[in-house]
């Protein structure tokens, strides 16, 4: 296992696309910045076959320092969740998936997701759908 840096990805993408490294870096950075901005605004990002980024509110809680055993109050905060998509899950687990499909995302419209009210289960959970 090795660590791949943004610079290495820029080099690979520049080589694959014929773009200059400067342009590839600008595109990648703009993409990453857009993801951060959307998550900061509370939006959900869905990339078909890749995965879904969304934020979740983590409630305040009381924790314990494992070294001192002292009780500590941990404030509520928003965290980023990532749910792996089907293609990524298959590829990482080593399943034979054949060729990777490259969909034209311009025509895609996000699938609306019903939001359950506090204390309610979502429609998917009621029908036995697992997420």
N, C-alpha and C positions, 0 to 999 in steps of 0.2 A: 504494500500500500504506500502511495506517495501523496504528498500534498500538491494540488494543482492551484497555481495562483491565477489571479485575473490576468496578469501579464502573459502567462502561458496560453490562456484561453484566447486572448487577443491575437497572439501569434498564430494559433491554429485557425481561428476564424478568418483572419486576413489571408492566410494561405489558401483556405478552402474557397473563399469568395472572390479573391482577386482584389479586394479592397486594400488600401494602405493600412498599416497598423494604427496610425493616428485616427483614421475614420472608424475603424473597427472598435477602437477604445472608446471613442465618443459615443458610438451607438450602444455599446454594452453599458457604459456609465449612465447614459440617458435612460436605458431600460431599468437598471437597478434603482436609479433615483425615482423613476415613476412608480415602481413597486413600493418603495418606502413612503412616498407621498400618499398613495392610495390607502395603504394600511394605516397611516397616521390619521387620515380622514375617516377611518372606520369602515372602509370599503373592503369587499371580498374580491379576491382575484382568482379566476379560474382559468387554468391552462389545460385544455383537453389532453388527456393521456399523460400529462406531466404531473399535475397536482393542483391543489387549492391552498392559497394563503388566506388566512382570516385572523381577525383579532378576537380575543376573548377576555372578559373581565375576570380576574382572579380575586376572590374575596379576601378581605383582611383576615388574618389568622394569628394564633399564638403558637410560636415555635420554640424549640429548645436548642441552645448552643451545645453541640456534642462534646466539646472540650470542657466547658465550665459547668454544663448542665443548667445554666441560667436561662430562665424564660425570657423570650424576646417577642415584642409585638412586630408583626410583619404587616405593613400597610397594603391596602388593596392596590392592584395595578392591572394595566392592560398588557397582555402578552400576545405574541404572534404564534399561531398554530399553522402547521403545514400538514396537509393530508396527501399522501403519495397517490399519484394517478396509476391507472392500470398498466400502461406501457412501462413506466419507470419501475413499478413493483416487479413486473415480469423480467425486465432486463437485469435488474440488480440481483434478483434471486436466481438468475441463470437459466430461466425458461427459454425455450426456442420460440421466438416470436416472429421469425422471418424478417422481412424488410420493415423498416420503421416508416409508417405513413407520415407524409408531410401535408397536413391539411392547410387549405387557404383559410386562415382565421378571419379574414375581412368580412365574410358573410355570416360568421357565427354570432348568434345572439346568446347571451348568458341564460342558462336555465334558472328561472325564478325558484327560489327556495322558500317554502312557507316557514315563517318564524313562529315557533311555539311560544305561548305566553308562559310566564313563570308558573311552575306547578303543573303545566300541561305537557303531554308528550306530542311530538310532531306527528304529522300524518304518516310519514315514512316509518316511524318507530311503531305506530299502531298496526301497520300492515305487515310488520315483520321485516321490513327493509333494514339492512345493516349498512352503516356508513363508515 
